[in-house]
Amino acid sequence: MSKTKKSEQNHYEMLFIIPNKFTEDEAKVQVSKVEELIASQGGEITYREYWGKKRLAYEIKQNHYGYYSLCEFDINRLAIAKIDNDLRLSKDVLRHQIVVTPVLSGEERARQKSLSEKLAVKKEDGEKKAKANEEEIKKTPSVVSEETNSSKELDEKMEGILSAQDLL
Amino acid sequence: MAIKKHKDCYFCANQLDVDYKDTRTLRRFVNFYMKMLPGSRTGVCAWHQRKLSMSIKRARIMALLSHTHK
């Protein structure tokens, strides 16, 4: 067994969020700026994925929505600190996360994605069946379910109001 | 999230990698209050449970999953 020196060039994956103060077009400009930053440090971007506007699971700096973007790149591990620091200080990036990932071929990536989707659909079908069974057993709608319905409506209304505020 | 009778690791059985971006899958391994479920309950093997806990934490940082129920 020979000890091999760790290669200087590593494969990383970065997910970052552009704040909602930008419009869709401006957000794309910001994404390309981040990619330029990576390139300026000698990084080579191998994969990009733009997720678009998504609702955040919790509020970050008064933002309820953000533009998610993903990129994978090969870069010298010493350059990572610079990119990390620059993005941390930048006000145009709400949050970012750099992760070491294995290099995936396009086929493997597609396989994983379709598989996880297939499994999710399968699970949802199962839940629907279970729900239908439960309803058959109950048949009499209880007061509790009505309450949950109204709270759901309230939630939807709240979301509508919040998104309207974000657009202002 | 359901309690399994005979425990097969979800990730071993389906040859699926744990991915912090795949929230639909991660959601199965946390409870209503968004707390991680133990491997003994979900049947995930120890090796994948370690990957899973890391992925859930990463997803929380990126606001893909919430830390608590709202």
gemmi code that builds the backbone of each chain (N, CA, C; Angstrom):
import gemmi

chains = {
    "A": [
        ("MET", (0.837, -1.202, 0.000), (0.000, 0.000, 0.000), (0.865, 1.242, 0.000)),
        ("SER", (0.664, 2.053, -0.978), (1.465, 3.287, -1.027), (0.582, 4.469, -0.700)),
        ("LYS", (1.129, 5.346, 0.083), (0.366, 6.538, 0.433), (0.462, 7.544, -0.709)),
        ("THR", (-0.670, 7.866, -1.287), (-0.631, 8.857, -2.362), (-0.964, 10.225, -1.784)),
        ("LYS", (-0.304, 11.209, -2.316), (-0.537, 12.575, -1.841), (-1.921, 13.030, -2.303)),
        ("LYS", (-2.624, 13.689, -1.435), (-3.945, 14.201, -1.808), (-3.806, 15.205, -2.937)),
        ("SER", (-4.620, 15.025, -3.946), (-4.498, 15.929, -5.094), (-4.935, 17.337, -4.694)),
        ("GLU", (-4.277, 18.304, -5.285), (-4.578, 19.700, -4.965), (-5.931, 20.105, -5.543)),
        ("GLN", (-6.254, 19.502, -6.706), (-7.488, 19.843, -7.394), (-8.612, 18.967, -6.854)),
        ("ASN", (-9.646, 19.584, -6.317), (-10.754, 18.809, -5.783), (-12.061, 19.178, -6.478)),
        ("HIS", (-13.040, 18.311, -6.306), (-14.352, 18.562, -6.908), (-15.315, 19.055, -5.827)),
        ("TYR", (-15.915, 20.186, -6.070), (-16.823, 20.769, -5.086), (-18.185, 21.033, -5.698)),
        ("GLU", (-19.146, 21.165, -4.813), (-20.486, 21.536, -5.245), (-20.929, 22.699, -4.363)),
        ("MET", (-21.511, 23.696, -4.983), (-21.950, 24.837, -4.182), (-23.402, 25.179, -4.504)),
        ("LEU", (-24.180, 25.325, -3.451), (-25.562, 25.789, -3.587), (-25.616, 27.159, -2.947)),
        ("PHE", (-26.188, 28.129, -3.645), (-26.287, 29.460, -3.042), (-27.636, 30.087, -3.335)),
        ("ILE", (-28.008, 31.041, -2.467), (-29.312, 31.688, -2.577), (-29.103, 33.162, -2.865)),
        ("ILE", (-29.743, 33.651, -3.924), (-29.740, 35.074, -4.256), (-30.981, 35.691, -3.617)),
        ("PRO", (-30.853, 36.800, -2.884), (-32.026, 37.353, -2.184), (-33.119, 37.824, -3.130)),
        ("ASN", (-34.298, 37.990, -2.573), (-35.494, 38.278, -3.365), (-35.574, 39.733, -3.816)),
        ("LYS", (-34.611, 40.566, -3.390), (-34.660, 41.971, -3.813), (-34.405, 42.125, -5.308)),
        ("PHE", (-33.812, 41.083, -5.912), (-33.565, 41.123, -7.351), (-34.746, 40.561, -8.120)),
        ("THR", (-34.892, 41.017, -9.359), (-35.883, 40.390, -10.229), (-35.272, 39.129, -10.834)),
        ("GLU", (-36.091, 38.390, -11.541), (-35.634, 37.132, -12.140), (-34.399, 37.340, -13.025)),
        ("ASP", (-34.440, 38.401, -13.845), (-33.327, 38.659, -14.768), (-32.072, 39.090, -14.008)),
        ("GLU", (-32.282, 39.964, -13.012), (-31.133, 40.439, -12.223), (-30.490, 39.291, -11.454)),
        ("ALA", (-31.324, 38.361, -10.990), (-30.800, 37.221, -10.235), (-29.863, 36.398, -11.113)),
        ("LYS", (-30.232, 36.267, -12.392), (-29.392, 35.481, -13.304), (-28.041, 36.161, -13.510)),
        ("VAL", (-28.066, 37.497, -13.517), (-26.808, 38.239, -13.619), (-25.938, 37.960, -12.405)),
        ("GLN", (-26.588, 37.951, -11.216), (-25.856, 37.679, -9.971), (-25.251, 36.273, -9.985)),
        ("VAL", (-26.001, 35.334, -10.538), (-25.498, 33.956, -10.634), (-24.247, 33.922, -11.501)),
        ("SER", (-24.300, 34.636, -12.629), (-23.124, 34.623, -13.508), (-21.942, 35.332, -12.850)),
        ("LYS", (-22.238, 36.310, -11.968), (-21.168, 36.981, -11.238), (-20.456, 36.016, -10.297)),
        ("VAL", (-21.257, 35.184, -9.610), (-20.677, 34.187, -8.699), (-19.819, 33.207, -9.495)),
        ("GLU", (-20.332, 32.822, -10.677), (-19.573, 31.890, -11.511), (-18.269, 32.520, -11.988)),
        ("GLU", (-18.327, 33.818, -12.260), (-17.100, 34.537, -12.652), (-16.078, 34.519, -11.523)),
        ("LEU", (-16.588, 34.679, -10.295), (-15.703, 34.658, -9.120), (-14.969, 33.323, -9.030)),
        ("ILE", (-15.706, 32.240, -9.277), (-15.092, 30.910, -9.240), (-14.037, 30.794, -10.336)),
        ("ALA", (-14.398, 31.264, -11.528), (-13.482, 31.186, -12.663), (-12.225, 32.021, -12.407)),
        ("SER", (-12.408, 33.166, -11.742), (-11.267, 34.049, -11.488), (-10.266, 33.415, -10.526)),
        ("GLN", (-10.739, 32.467, -9.725), (-9.839, 31.764, -8.809), (-9.278, 30.485, -9.445)),
        ("GLY", (-9.499, 30.318, -10.724), (-8.946, 29.161, -11.428), (-9.845, 27.938, -11.377)),
        ("GLY", (-11.099, 28.150, -11.055), (-12.030, 27.031, -10.999), (-12.611, 26.721, -12.368)),
        ("GLU", (-12.956, 25.437, -12.540), (-13.560, 25.051, -13.812), (-14.943, 24.500, -13.525)),
        ("ILE", (-15.980, 25.200, -13.978), (-17.350, 24.792, -13.672), (-17.758, 23.641, -14.580)),
        ("THR", (-18.187, 22.535, -13.951), (-18.521, 21.340, -14.726), (-20.019, 21.124, -14.839)),
        ("TYR", (-20.765, 21.741, -13.926), (-22.207, 21.476, -13.949), (-22.940, 22.660, -13.348)),
        ("ARG", (-24.037, 23.045, -13.992), (-24.853, 24.152, -13.476), (-26.294, 23.708, -13.373)),
        ("GLU", (-26.984, 24.257, -12.407), (-28.418, 23.993, -12.313), (-29.059, 25.218, -11.680)),
        ("TYR", (-30.027, 25.800, -12.362), (-30.710, 26.977, -11.822), (-32.102, 26.550, -11.385)),
        ("TRP", (-32.383, 26.679, -10.109), (-33.663, 26.186, -9.584), (-34.748, 27.244, -9.668)),
        ("GLY", (-34.364, 28.496, -9.788), (-35.364, 29.562, -9.833), (-35.837, 29.961, -8.459)),
        ("LYS", (-36.948, 30.708, -8.458), (-37.457, 31.259, -7.208), (-38.130, 30.167, -6.383)),
        ("LYS", (-37.723, 30.088, -5.140), (-38.293, 29.070, -4.243), (-38.613, 29.714, -2.905)),
        ("ARG", (-39.614, 29.167, -2.232), (-39.934, 29.647, -0.900), (-38.931, 29.082, 0.092)),
        ("LEU", (-38.389, 29.929, 0.959), (-37.434, 29.468, 1.965), (-38.207, 28.779, 3.090)),
        ("ALA", (-37.580, 27.786, 3.688), (-38.242, 27.047, 4.772), (-38.424, 27.932, 5.997)),
        ("TYR", (-37.574, 28.924, 6.134), (-37.722, 29.900, 7.219), (-37.183, 31.230, 6.728)),
        ("GLU", (-37.551, 32.292, 7.413), (-37.186, 33.641, 6.985), (-35.689, 33.893, 7.205)),
        ("ILE", (-35.024, 34.420, 6.210), (-33.625, 34.812, 6.371), (-33.512, 36.286, 6.027)),
        ("LYS", (-33.159, 37.101, 6.987), (-32.987, 38.546, 6.784), (-34.179, 39.152, 6.032)),
        ("GLN", (-35.360, 38.921, 6.556), (-36.609, 39.444, 6.004), (-36.912, 38.933, 4.597)),
        ("ASN", (-36.274, 37.849, 4.189), (-36.570, 37.269, 2.890), (-37.406, 36.008, 3.077)),
        ("HIS", (-38.516, 35.938, 2.335), (-39.321, 34.723, 2.379), (-39.052, 33.858, 1.152)),
        ("TYR", (-38.521, 34.485, 0.120), (-38.224, 33.769, -1.118), (-36.782, 34.009, -1.509)),
        ("GLY", (-36.249, 33.106, -2.313), (-34.884, 33.283, -2.805), (-34.705, 32.536, -4.108)),
        ("TYR", (-33.693, 32.953, -4.880), (-33.372, 32.261, -6.128), (-32.250, 31.280, -5.829)),
        ("TYR", (-32.524, 30.003, -6.007), (-31.522, 28.972, -5.734), (-30.738, 28.676, -6.998)),
        ("SER", (-29.447, 28.495, -6.812), (-28.633, 28.090, -7.947), (-27.563, 27.128, -7.466)),
        ("LEU", (-27.267, 26.149, -8.310), (-26.310, 25.106, -7.946), (-25.208, 25.059, -8.995)),
        ("CYS", (-23.960, 24.915, -8.558), (-22.913, 24.668, -9.545), (-21.872, 23.722, -8.971)),
        ("GLU", (-21.270, 22.942, -9.846), (-20.180, 22.052, -9.446), (-18.928, 22.502, -10.155)),
        ("PHE", (-17.806, 22.437, -9.477), (-16.568, 22.890, -10.107), (-15.349, 22.165, -9.547)),
        ("ASP", (-14.283, 22.127, -10.362), (-12.989, 21.616, -9.919), (-12.125, 22.815, -9.610)),
        ("ILE", (-11.498, 22.802, -8.447), (-10.687, 23.957, -8.073), (-9.621, 23.519, -7.070)),
        ("ASN", (-8.544, 24.279, -7.032), (-7.500, 24.064, -6.032), (-8.094, 24.282, -4.653)),
        ("ARG", (-7.768, 23.405, -3.721), (-8.460, 23.485, -2.420), (-8.092, 24.745, -1.647)),
        ("LEU", (-6.934, 25.336, -1.992), (-6.531, 26.553, -1.280), (-7.377, 27.758, -1.700)),
        ("ALA", (-7.978, 27.689, -2.896), (-8.762, 28.820, -3.399), (-10.159, 28.864, -2.790)),
        ("ILE", (-10.559, 27.757, -2.166), (-11.909, 27.668, -1.619), (-12.136, 28.723, -0.531)),
        ("ALA", (-11.127, 28.917, 0.304), (-11.265, 29.865, 1.414), (-11.587, 31.262, 0.902)),
        ("LYS", (-10.934, 31.645, -0.200), (-11.151, 32.979, -0.777), (-12.589, 33.130, -1.271)),
        ("ILE", (-13.059, 32.109, -2.003), (-14.433, 32.140, -2.533), (-15.434, 32.183, -1.382)),
        ("ASP", (-15.182, 31.345, -0.392), (-16.077, 31.255, 0.761), (-16.178, 32.610, 1.447)),
        ("ASN", (-15.019, 33.237, 1.660), (-14.996, 34.525, 2.365), (-15.697, 35.615, 1.557)),
        ("ASP", (-15.417, 35.644, 0.261), (-16.012, 36.676, -0.605), (-17.536, 36.582, -0.597)),
        ("LEU", (-18.032, 35.349, -0.686), (-19.483, 35.173, -0.730), (-20.114, 35.473, 0.626)),
        ("ARG", (-19.360, 35.192, 1.685), (-19.865, 35.450, 3.033), (-20.052, 36.955, 3.240)),
        ("LEU", (-19.125, 37.729, 2.693), (-19.191, 39.176, 2.872), (-20.155, 39.837, 1.895)),
        ("SER", (-20.416, 39.158, 0.786), (-21.259, 39.750, -0.247), (-22.699, 39.890, 0.217)),
        ("LYS", (-23.299, 41.039, -0.129), (-24.706, 41.239, 0.236), (-25.630, 40.738, -0.860)),
        ("ASP", (-25.033, 40.347, -1.992), (-25.847, 39.871, -3.109), (-26.072, 38.366, -3.054)),
        ("VAL", (-25.453, 37.715, -2.074), (-25.698, 36.288, -1.884), (-26.197, 36.100, -0.459)),
        ("LEU", (-27.405, 35.562, -0.363), (-28.043, 35.432, 0.947), (-27.341, 34.358, 1.769)),
        ("ARG", (-27.073, 33.241, 1.147), (-26.451, 32.124, 1.839), (-25.795, 31.209, 0.814)),
        ("HIS", (-24.719, 30.561, 1.219), (-24.104, 29.605, 0.299), (-23.523, 28.457, 1.101)),
        ("GLN", (-23.304, 27.356, 0.426), (-22.740, 26.180, 1.078), (-21.874, 25.426, 0.077)),
        ("ILE", (-20.604, 25.242, 0.440), (-19.686, 24.512, -0.434), (-19.442, 23.133, 0.168)),
        ("VAL", (-19.597, 22.123, -0.662), (-19.557, 20.743, -0.199), (-18.669, 19.944, -1.144)),
        ("VAL", (-17.857, 19.037, -0.584), (-17.059, 18.142, -1.434), (-17.969, 17.024, -1.918)),
        ("THR", (-17.991, 16.786, -3.225), (-18.862, 15.731, -3.759), (-18.081, 14.823, -4.689)),
        ("PRO", (-18.527, 13.591, -4.828), (-17.927, 12.720, -5.837), (-18.326, 13.196, -7.227)),
        ("VAL", (-17.466, 12.907, -8.198), (-17.789, 13.296, -9.575), (-18.800, 12.302, -10.118)),
        ("LEU", (-19.960, 12.812, -10.517), (-21.016, 11.951, -11.046), (-21.073, 12.086, -12.555)),
        ("SER", (-21.269, 10.960, -13.225), (-21.492, 11.036, -14.667), (-22.935, 11.474, -14.900)),
        ("GLY", (-23.198, 11.968, -16.099), (-24.552, 12.445, -16.411), (-25.588, 11.356, -16.240)),
        ("GLU", (-25.194, 10.123, -16.641), (-26.131, 8.993, -16.551), (-26.491, 8.705, -15.103)),
        ("GLU", (-25.462, 8.660, -14.260), (-25.684, 8.335, -12.841), (-26.565, 9.386, -12.194)),
        ("ARG", (-26.299, 10.665, -12.547), (-27.083, 11.763, -11.990), (-28.551, 11.611, -12.379)),
        ("ALA", (-28.789, 11.293, -13.660), (-30.157, 11.143, -14.152), (-30.833, 9.959, -13.470)),
        ("ARG", (-30.065, 8.876, -13.274), (-30.624, 7.675, -12.657), (-31.098, 7.986, -11.238)),
        ("GLN", (-30.215, 8.672, -10.475), (-30.543, 8.996, -9.080), (-31.788, 9.864, -9.003)),
        ("LYS", (-31.855, 10.849, -9.911), (-32.962, 11.798, -9.875), (-34.285, 11.119, -10.174)),
        ("SER", (-34.280, 10.349, -11.277), (-35.530, 9.705, -11.690), (-35.976, 8.702, -10.631)),
        ("LEU", (-34.983, 8.037, -10.020), (-35.300, 7.040, -8.993), (-35.960, 7.689, -7.782)),
        ("SER", (-35.372, 8.790, -7.321), (-35.929, 9.428, -6.120), (-37.318, 9.978, -6.404)),
        ("GLU", (-37.518, 10.461, -7.653), (-38.848, 10.966, -8.019), (-39.871, 9.846, -8.069)),
        ("LYS", (-39.426, 8.727, -8.670), (-40.304, 7.568, -8.794), (-40.749, 7.091, -7.417)),
        ("LEU", (-39.778, 7.040, -6.510), (-40.070, 6.560, -5.156), (-41.012, 7.513, -4.436)),
        ("ALA", (-40.814, 8.816, -4.670), (-41.673, 9.809, -4.017), (-43.111, 9.656, -4.500)),
        ("VAL", (-43.268, 9.462, -5.822), (-44.607, 9.298, -6.397), (-45.274, 8.054, -5.825)),
        ("LYS", (-44.487, 6.979, -5.733), (-44.980, 5.715, -5.203), (-45.504, 5.913, -3.784)),
        ("LYS", (-44.726, 6.669, -3.020), (-45.081, 6.889, -1.612), (-46.369, 7.704, -1.514)),
        ("GLU", (-46.486, 8.738, -2.380), (-47.682, 9.576, -2.358), (-48.928, 8.771, -2.702)),
        ("ASP", (-48.781, 7.880, -3.683), (-49.908, 7.020, -4.050), (-50.352, 6.194, -2.861)),
        ("GLY", (-49.361, 5.638, -2.167), (-49.651, 4.825, -0.986), (-50.392, 5.618, 0.067)),
        ("GLU", (-49.958, 6.866, 0.260), (-50.610, 7.724, 1.263), (-52.047, 8.029, 0.874)),
        ("LYS", (-52.264, 8.279, -0.424), (-53.616, 8.573, -0.904), (-54.550, 7.410, -0.610)),
        ("LYS", (-54.041, 6.189, -0.896), (-54.847, 4.999, -0.647), (-55.186, 4.888, 0.830)),
        ("ALA", (-54.171, 5.139, 1.663), (-54.368, 5.034, 3.109), (-55.413, 6.044, 3.574)),
        ("LYS", (-55.335, 7.257, 2.988), (-56.282, 8.308, 3.358), (-57.700, 7.914, 2.956)),
        ("ALA", (-57.827, 7.385, 1.738), (-59.138, 6.968, 1.244), (-59.736, 5.909, 2.161)),
        ("ASN", (-58.878, 4.981, 2.600), (-59.333, 3.940, 3.524), (-59.845, 4.547, 4.820)),
        ("GLU", (-59.073, 5.490, 5.338), (-59.445, 6.135, 6.602), (-60.796, 6.829, 6.482)),
        ("GLU", (-60.968, 7.524, 5.351), (-62.225, 8.245, 5.146), (-63.401, 7.290, 5.082)),
        ("GLU", (-63.175, 6.146, 4.449), (-64.245, 5.149, 4.370), (-64.650, 4.678, 5.751)),
        ("ILE", (-63.640, 4.487, 6.587), (-63.917, 4.015, 7.953), (-64.681, 5.084, 8.727)),
        ("LYS", (-64.201, 6.316, 8.606), (-64.816, 7.408, 9.378), (-66.197, 7.773, 8.817)),
        ("LYS", (-66.174, 8.202, 7.553), (-67.378, 8.630, 6.821), (-68.045, 9.871, 7.415)),
        ("THR", (-68.051, 9.991, 8.745), (-68.641, 11.188, 9.355), (-67.532, 12.221, 9.564)),
        ("PRO", (-67.618, 13.352, 8.861), (-66.578, 14.373, 9.031), (-66.654, 14.997, 10.415)),
        ("SER", (-65.526, 15.069, 11.085), (-65.501, 15.610, 12.445), (-65.250, 17.120, 12.406)),
        ("VAL", (-65.458, 17.751, 13.537), (-65.276, 19.200, 13.646), (-63.809, 19.563, 13.481)),
        ("VAL", (-62.958, 18.664, 13.963), (-61.517, 18.924, 13.947), (-61.028, 19.144, 12.514)),
        ("SER", (-61.543, 18.285, 11.575), (-61.057, 18.397, 10.206), (-61.468, 19.733, 9.594)),
        ("GLU", (-62.656, 20.228, 9.978), (-63.086, 21.525, 9.470), (-62.141, 22.623, 9.925)),
        ("GLU", (-61.744, 22.516, 11.206), (-60.822, 23.509, 11.756), (-59.520, 23.525, 10.979)),
        ("THR", (-59.001, 22.333, 10.708), (-57.732, 22.273, 9.979), (-57.889, 22.867, 8.586)),
        ("ASN", (-59.090, 22.656, 7.985), (-59.336, 23.230, 6.666), (-59.241, 24.748, 6.708)),
        ("SER", (-59.915, 25.337, 7.729), (-59.927, 26.797, 7.788), (-58.524, 27.332, 8.071)),
        ("SER", (-57.757, 26.605, 8.922), (-56.394, 27.072, 9.198), (-55.536, 26.964, 7.946)),
        ("LYS", (-55.832, 25.944, 7.125), (-55.106, 25.819, 5.860), (-55.394, 27.019, 4.965)),
        ("GLU", (-56.678, 27.369, 4.898), (-57.054, 28.516, 4.071), (-56.344, 29.762, 4.551)),
        ("LEU", (-56.315, 29.910, 5.898), (-55.644, 31.076, 6.481), (-54.172, 31.107, 6.060)),
        ("ASP", (-53.534, 29.929, 6.137), (-52.128, 29.824, 5.748), (-51.939, 30.288, 4.312)),
        ("GLU", (-52.850, 29.826, 3.440), (-52.738, 30.191, 2.026), (-52.878, 31.691, 1.847)),
        ("LYS", (-53.839, 32.258, 2.574), (-54.049, 33.703, 2.487), (-52.801, 34.447, 2.935)),
        ("MET", (-52.247, 33.976, 4.063), (-51.040, 34.616, 4.611), (-49.918, 34.581, 3.589)),
        ("GLU", (-49.769, 33.414, 2.933), (-48.707, 33.276, 1.947), (-48.900, 34.255, 0.807)),
        ("GLY", (-50.174, 34.404, 0.396), (-50.488, 35.347, -0.673), (-50.089, 36.759, -0.303)),
        ("ILE", (-50.419, 37.141, 0.938), (-50.102, 38.493, 1.407), (-48.592, 38.694, 1.461)),
        ("LEU", (-47.902, 37.688, 1.994), (-46.449, 37.792, 2.153), (-45.770, 37.933, 0.803)),
        ("SER", (-46.212, 37.124, -0.170), (-45.562, 37.178, -1.482), (-45.840, 38.521, -2.139)),
        ("ALA", (-47.043, 39.080, -1.892), (-47.376, 40.387, -2.450), (-46.444, 41.446, -1.875)),
        ("GLN", (-46.161, 41.329, -0.573), (-45.256, 42.290, 0.063), (-43.849, 42.176, -0.507)),
        ("ASP", (-43.452, 40.932, -0.759), (-42.109, 40.729, -1.287), (-41.934, 41.380, -2.647)),
        ("LEU", (-43.020, 41.408, -3.410), (-42.933, 41.952, -4.764), (-42.772, 43.465, -4.752)),
        ("LEU", (-43.229, 44.095, -3.650), (-43.155, 45.557, -3.597), (-41.718, 46.039, -3.564)),
    ],
    "B": [
        ("MET", (-41.962, 7.520, 6.875), (-42.017, 7.824, 8.303), (-42.668, 6.697, 9.077)),
        ("ALA", (-43.265, 5.848, 8.302), (-44.016, 4.786, 8.978), (-43.070, 3.814, 9.685)),
        ("ILE", (-43.567, 3.224, 10.729), (-42.775, 2.234, 11.459), (-42.789, 0.943, 10.661)),
        ("LYS", (-41.606, 0.408, 10.411), (-41.522, -0.775, 9.574), (-41.457, -2.025, 10.423)),
        ("LYS", (-41.999, -3.106, 9.856), (-41.948, -4.366, 10.589), (-40.601, -5.040, 10.349)),
        ("HIS", (-40.319, -5.359, 9.078), (-38.979, -5.892, 8.800), (-38.175, -4.767, 8.172)),
        ("LYS", (-37.031, -4.537, 8.762), (-36.310, -3.309, 8.451), (-35.306, -3.523, 7.316)),
        ("ASP", (-35.548, -2.830, 6.194), (-34.565, -2.756, 5.124), (-34.122, -1.323, 5.040)),
        ("CYS", (-32.850, -1.113, 4.858), (-32.371, 0.255, 4.693), (-32.894, 0.802, 3.372)),
        ("TYR", (-33.571, 1.938, 3.420), (-34.171, 2.550, 2.233), (-33.122, 2.828, 1.170)),
        ("PHE", (-31.950, 3.289, 1.597), (-30.926, 3.712, 0.649), (-30.163, 2.520, 0.079)),
        ("CYS", (-29.956, 1.477, 0.926), (-29.288, 0.269, 0.431), (-30.198, -0.454, -0.562)),
        ("ALA", (-31.480, -0.569, -0.187), (-32.418, -1.340, -0.995), (-32.622, -0.699, -2.366)),
        ("ASN", (-32.627, 0.639, -2.418), (-32.901, 1.321, -3.678), (-31.634, 1.788, -4.397)),
        ("GLN", (-30.461, 1.501, -3.811), (-29.179, 1.947, -4.369), (-29.203, 3.446, -4.656)),
        ("LEU", (-29.636, 4.177, -3.647), (-29.796, 5.625, -3.771), (-28.791, 6.303, -2.848)),
        ("ASP", (-28.172, 7.379, -3.342), (-27.271, 8.149, -2.485), (-28.084, 9.133, -1.663)),
        ("VAL", (-27.608, 9.420, -0.456), (-28.273, 10.432, 0.358), (-27.841, 11.791, -0.169)),
        ("ASP", (-28.825, 12.635, -0.485), (-28.521, 13.932, -1.079), (-29.234, 15.020, -0.277)),
        ("TYR", (-28.488, 16.030, 0.133), (-29.109, 17.068, 0.966), (-30.076, 17.940, 0.172)),
        ("LYS", (-30.030, 17.877, -1.164), (-30.923, 18.693, -1.985), (-32.272, 18.014, -2.218)),
        ("ASP", (-32.313, 16.719, -1.959), (-33.523, 15.942, -2.234), (-34.432, 15.971, -1.005)),
        ("THR", (-35.170, 17.072, -0.852), (-35.931, 17.264, 0.388), (-37.103, 16.302, 0.509)),
        ("ARG", (-37.629, 15.882, -0.642), (-38.777, 14.977, -0.578), (-38.386, 13.669, 0.110)),
        ("THR", (-37.171, 13.198, -0.182), (-36.705, 11.978, 0.459), (-36.351, 12.235, 1.915)),
        ("LEU", (-35.671, 13.362, 2.170), (-35.253, 13.662, 3.543), (-36.463, 13.798, 4.466)),
        ("ARG", (-37.541, 14.341, 3.907), (-38.751, 14.598, 4.698), (-39.306, 13.308, 5.323)),
        ("ARG", (-39.017, 12.177, 4.690), (-39.507, 10.897, 5.217), (-38.818, 10.516, 6.516)),
        ("PHE", (-37.637, 11.073, 6.753), (-36.839, 10.620, 7.890), (-36.825, 11.640, 9.031)),
        ("VAL", (-37.761, 12.591, 8.987), (-37.960, 13.501, 10.126), (-39.435, 13.415, 10.514)),
        ("ASN", (-39.727, 13.741, 11.754), (-41.117, 13.637, 12.186), (-41.868, 14.946, 11.961)),
        ("PHE", (-43.068, 15.025, 12.465), (-43.920, 16.206, 12.262), (-43.243, 17.480, 12.751)),
        ("TYR", (-42.482, 17.355, 13.831), (-41.798, 18.517, 14.396), (-40.435, 18.755, 13.751)),
        ("MET", (-40.184, 18.074, 12.638), (-38.945, 18.207, 11.877), (-37.712, 17.698, 12.631)),
        ("LYS", (-37.960, 16.807, 13.588), (-36.829, 16.202, 14.289), (-36.434, 14.923, 13.570)),
        ("MET", (-35.138, 14.644, 13.556), (-34.668, 13.430, 12.886), (-35.184, 12.197, 13.607)),
        ("LEU", (-35.574, 11.204, 12.802), (-36.022, 9.945, 13.401), (-34.822, 9.011, 13.561)),
        ("PRO", (-34.830, 8.178, 14.602), (-33.716, 7.252, 14.802), (-33.734, 6.154, 13.745)),
        ("GLY", (-32.547, 5.622, 13.454), (-32.442, 4.553, 12.474), (-33.220, 3.322, 12.893)),
        ("SER", (-33.339, 3.121, 14.213), (-34.056, 1.941, 14.701), (-35.525, 2.000, 14.326)),
        ("ARG", (-36.024, 3.198, 14.084), (-37.430, 3.343, 13.734), (-37.656, 3.292, 12.231)),
        ("THR", (-36.731, 3.885, 11.485), (-36.915, 3.946, 10.040), (-36.253, 2.786, 9.318)),
        ("GLY", (-35.369, 2.061, 10.008), (-34.705, 0.927, 9.393), (-33.483, 1.297, 8.571)),
        ("VAL", (-33.070, 2.548, 8.625), (-31.880, 2.961, 7.875), (-30.639, 2.409, 8.576)),
        ("CYS", (-29.708, 1.867, 7.799), (-28.512, 1.275, 8.397), (-27.622, 2.369, 8.978)),
        ("ALA", (-26.713, 1.976, 9.854), (-25.893, 2.950, 10.573), (-25.077, 3.817, 9.618)),
        ("TRP", (-24.563, 3.192, 8.556), (-23.715, 3.921, 7.606), (-24.519, 5.019, 6.925)),
        ("HIS", (-25.746, 4.673, 6.488), (-26.570, 5.674, 5.809), (-27.166, 6.668, 6.790)),
        ("GLN", (-27.389, 6.234, 8.034), (-27.946, 7.155, 9.029), (-26.980, 8.315, 9.279)),
        ("ARG", (-25.694, 8.015, 9.243), (-24.692, 9.079, 9.428), (-24.751, 10.066, 8.269)),
        ("LYS", (-24.854, 9.527, 7.035), (-24.955, 10.402, 5.854), (-26.243, 11.221, 5.931)),
        ("LEU", (-27.296, 10.549, 6.401), (-28.610, 11.171, 6.438), (-28.625, 12.344, 7.421)),
        ("SER", (-28.042, 12.144, 8.595), (-28.069, 13.217, 9.591), (-27.282, 14.412, 9.079)),
        ("MET", (-26.162, 14.125, 8.397), (-25.369, 15.215, 7.792), (-26.202, 15.949, 6.744)),
        ("SER", (-26.926, 15.183, 5.902), (-27.692, 15.797, 4.820), (-28.842, 16.637, 5.345)),
        ("ILE", (-29.497, 16.155, 6.396), (-30.618, 16.914, 6.953), (-30.106, 18.241, 7.510)),
        ("LYS", (-28.953, 18.194, 8.166), (-28.395, 19.424, 8.723), (-28.013, 20.396, 7.618)),
        ("ARG", (-27.464, 19.853, 6.521), (-27.104, 20.720, 5.390), (-28.342, 21.344, 4.777)),
        ("ALA", (-29.390, 20.549, 4.647), (-30.641, 21.055, 4.059), (-31.231, 22.158, 4.934)),
        ("ARG", (-31.091, 22.007, 6.250), (-31.613, 23.028, 7.160), (-30.854, 24.331, 6.995)),
        ("ILE", (-29.553, 24.240, 6.841), (-28.744, 25.455, 6.693), (-29.176, 26.224, 5.453)),
        ("MET", (-29.487, 25.483, 4.375), (-29.847, 26.143, 3.123), (-31.347, 26.438, 3.026)),
        ("ALA", (-32.056, 26.371, 4.146), (-33.490, 26.694, 4.201), (-34.318, 25.819, 3.263)),
        ("LEU", (-33.842, 24.599, 3.020), (-34.627, 23.646, 2.232), (-35.579, 22.878, 3.151)),
        ("LEU", (-35.125, 22.677, 4.382), (-35.957, 22.058, 5.419), (-35.992, 23.042, 6.583)),
        ("SER", (-37.094, 23.061, 7.311), (-37.118, 23.947, 8.467), (-36.552, 23.211, 9.681)),
        ("HIS", (-36.120, 23.990, 10.665), (-35.562, 23.389, 11.881), (-36.682, 22.856, 12.769)),
        ("THR", (-37.811, 23.549, 12.748), (-38.941, 23.168, 13.582), (-40.215, 23.271, 12.758)),
        ("HIS", (-41.291, 22.740, 13.327), (-42.588, 22.950, 12.704), (-43.025, 24.385, 12.984)),
        ("LYS", (-43.600, 25.044, 11.968), (-43.898, 26.475, 12.141), (-45.037, 26.720, 13.125)),
    ],
}
model = gemmi.Model(1)
for chain_id, residues in chains.items():
    chain = gemmi.Chain(chain_id)
    for i, (resn, *xyz) in enumerate(residues, 1):
        res = gemmi.Residue()
        res.name, res.seqid = resn, gemmi.SeqId(i, " ")
        for name, pos in zip(("N", "CA", "C"), xyz):
            atom = gemmi.Atom()
            atom.name, atom.element = name, gemmi.Element(name[0])
            atom.pos, atom.b_iso = gemmi.Position(*pos), 0.0
            res.add_atom(atom)
        chain.add_residue(res)
    model.add_chain(chain)
structure = gemmi.Structure()
structure.add_model(model)
structure.setup_entities()
